[in-house]
Amino acid sequence: VLKVLSRIDSILRSPRAPPLLYRRSKGPVQNYIKENGQEYGFEHLPLTIEMWADQLTALKDLHKSLRKLSLELVPWHTADPQDNRESIRVEDLQFIVDAILEEIENKEKNSQTASLPTLFAIVSHFQKLFDVTSLNGVYPRMNEVYTKLGEMTNAMRNLHELLQLDSSAPPTVVVDTVGKLCDVINENMTEQVQQLLGTQDIRSIISKLEEHECFFPPFQALIQDLLCLLEISNLDDILPAVRNLK
């Protein structure tokens, strides 16, 4: 018995045992046994062993709870080599926890993969946006959209460069800049027409145009007759041909 108690006492005193498990009695009454001059105190052993028994029982309950959780999260992990054991070890609980953690990590990695209903919703949304009536028309319309997008991207890039705009300028800025440029061109064109016709009055411009409209048809007919009569095809050859007739 002394050897057994001595063995238990050495286990409780070992560095591996939790520090609160072994406490020497400090009261006036100490239960101890001396053997070969060595003192052993055993008054703490019943409480310690009772606590260990409670912990082992709680370990079984924890194992049952983890098994239920495992069946919910990873039901395909049904093979548990420790199910038939009377005693439950910490390694058994760690095995279940590791299996659950591994499944959670795999779900997080695969969360980027869209499910079949999600893919179906994406295709249906594309059909609505781009007026595709059948699944067979999805790929051709995708190619068409991709081509048009590339053309518009290149056009916008060229406009940014021609108009000396920053590449981050939105399309609205590009349109406004083109509109202003067109206004400037139209104003310059109006000024050039006014200078050409020698008038600043719109009514005078209309009169000038009407005069030209009356003059040019007969003049064009005369020129055509001269070209036919002189048997030439170029206006620059009319004067030399007339001089030769002298």
Steps between C-alpha positions, in 0.01 A plus 500: 500500500784731591655441160171581326449813706860597446451456126183714504673763707794514257258544211330789675834659578629462139544812280237364260225518762299827523645713781172518694454125525756443776485701822675383818298525814621787719270447798599373843397150401692345210447154372830374378706187487875481522685233312878498470506848642269642226171668586180445301180698552178332380222708646452679163473184291122430539405851393742495209388160376136602536566811295674291233204264486267795448723629223500161324121490520481853361741392226251234390218755495714737295576217259128435451435869433783520248372185326156663459661813362711291266194315368342836418802656330683198353249212489721304258766462772313215664802279563621588849745239628439611860123448505526157660751592768402517865745780576524818300832670441574861414640376168152370411347843553782664306436264208135613479590868534766473227249337264250782560765771453620337178146499362453866591827594328400307187163677491675837524730407211210379285276794584629679188347230279148598398221250548275379218205727598736799509634420152146457367402839645804663335413356158135606535606851595728518196213388276278777637767769469595419140168365370612141443203268461680165516804345664651434157512874441689580820850428369457689168359800687787483749748510211311790344496694826871432550580623148290816537654568838848471351412738217353756739797471733741565212287792378490657845875454539562674165264784590680550830828529314365729223325730745798488739284380788610294796441128453279499811260761354145353484305476171288804594812717501598364158155577357503853645845565354395377156187720518708808584737418215207471258369839618840658433514344153148620417582853612813502288307363204240777531772763509667349194172499306438860598849602389462309173169665414615838631206557732411470866122502452314170481254643249784624285655153511174350379484755216856422400424129493192561288709708255755223475223248451370704206844553347668161527257279305536704175873533558531124548303436180728741307810324626361161405423624148853641462654173614295307247561751221875516556516124560685534828425376852692736723406858591863606486513402133220737395715818465783329307245345264331839436841662431579231247179584314631854437 
